[in-house]
């Protein structure tokens, strides 16, 4: 069953999971429940009960600063991408066989998935 409230609803009450009026939903959703909201439509004819749930929990991995130099692996068959990186200031490191560039450039060229390491 799918119920979509109208766009013009307003929140009339917000309850924490342990508050009276949210106990039934706390039993249903457990620790994933963040809050319960009661909404009314513009005419005041309907009440909608909504819940906020935690659906994922993951650590935040810091990306680093835009000026950090990163080593990027660009496949040999991507000659246009290599040329573009070189034209914008990336340098080839012969020893590691990786392209060195600021993180900002790697992001602009959409190469963040190919970053091998961040250099000190």
C-alpha positions in Angstrom: 0.0 0.0 0.0 1.4 3.4 -1.0 0.0 6.6 0.4 1.5 9.9 -0.8 0.4 12.9 1.2 -0.3 16.1 -0.7 2.5 18.7 -1.1 0.8 21.3 1.2 0.9 19.4 4.5 2.4 21.0 7.6 4.0 19.3 10.6 1.9 19.7 13.7 3.8 17.5 16.0 7.2 15.8 16.1 7.8 13.0 18.6 11.0 11.2 19.8 10.8 7.4 19.6 10.4 7.1 23.4 7.5 9.7 23.6 3.9 8.7 24.1 2.2 8.5 20.7 5.3 6.9 19.2 5.5 3.7 21.2 3.7 1.5 18.6 6.0 2.7 15.9 9.0 2.2 18.1 8.0 -1.5 18.6 7.6 -1.8 14.8 10.8 -0.1 13.7 13.0 -0.5 16.8 16.3 1.3 17.0 16.1 2.5 13.4 13.3 4.9 14.3 14.6 8.5 14.6 11.3 10.4 15.0 7.6 10.4 14.2 5.9 13.3 12.6 2.2 14.1 12.5 1.2 16.2 9.5 -2.1 17.8 8.6 -3.3 18.8 5.1 -4.1 22.4 4.3 -7.8 22.0 4.9 -7.2 20.2 8.2 -9.2 17.2 7.1 -6.5 14.5 7.1 -3.7 13.5 9.4 -0.6 11.8 8.0 1.8 9.9 10.3 5.4 9.8 8.9 8.5 8.3 10.3 12.2 9.0 9.9 14.3 5.8 9.8 18.0 5.1 9.8 18.6 2.9 6.8 22.4 2.8 6.6 25.3 3.4 8.9 28.8 3.9 7.4 32.0 5.7 8.5 32.9 9.0 7.0 36.0 8.7 5.0 37.8 12.0 4.6 38.6 12.9 1.0 41.4 15.3 1.6 42.0 18.8 0.6 41.6 20.0 -3.0 45.3 21.0 -3.2 46.6 17.6 -2.0 48.7 15.9 -4.7 47.3 12.4 -5.6 48.7 9.6 -7.7 46.2 8.5 -10.4 46.3 5.4 -12.6 45.1 6.3 -16.2 44.8 3.3 -18.5 47.2 3.3 -21.5 44.3 3.1 -23.9 42.8 6.4 -22.6 45.1 8.7 -24.6 42.7 11.6 -24.8 42.3 11.6 -21.0 46.1 11.4 -20.5 46.6 14.3 -22.9 43.9 16.3 -21.1 45.5 15.6 -17.7 49.0 16.6 -19.1 47.6 19.8 -20.7 46.1 20.8 -17.3 49.3 20.3 -15.3 49.5 16.6 -14.4 52.9 15.1 -14.5 53.9 11.5 -15.3 56.0 9.7 -12.6 58.2 7.2 -14.4 59.1 5.3 -11.2 55.6 4.6 -10.0 54.0 4.7 -13.5 51.3 7.0 -12.2 50.0 10.5 -13.0 50.6 13.1 -10.2 48.0 15.9 -10.0 46.1 18.0 -7.4 43.0 16.3 -6.1 41.0 19.2 -7.6 42.2 18.2 -11.1 41.5 14.5 -10.5 37.9 15.5 -9.5 37.5 17.8 -12.5 38.6 14.9 -14.9 36.4 12.5 -13.0 39.3 10.3 -12.0 38.7 10.1 -8.2 37.9 6.4 -8.5 41.3 5.9 -10.0 43.3 7.6 -7.2 45.9 5.1 -5.9 47.4 7.2 -3.1 47.7 10.7 -1.7 51.2 12.0 -1.5 52.6 13.9 1.5 
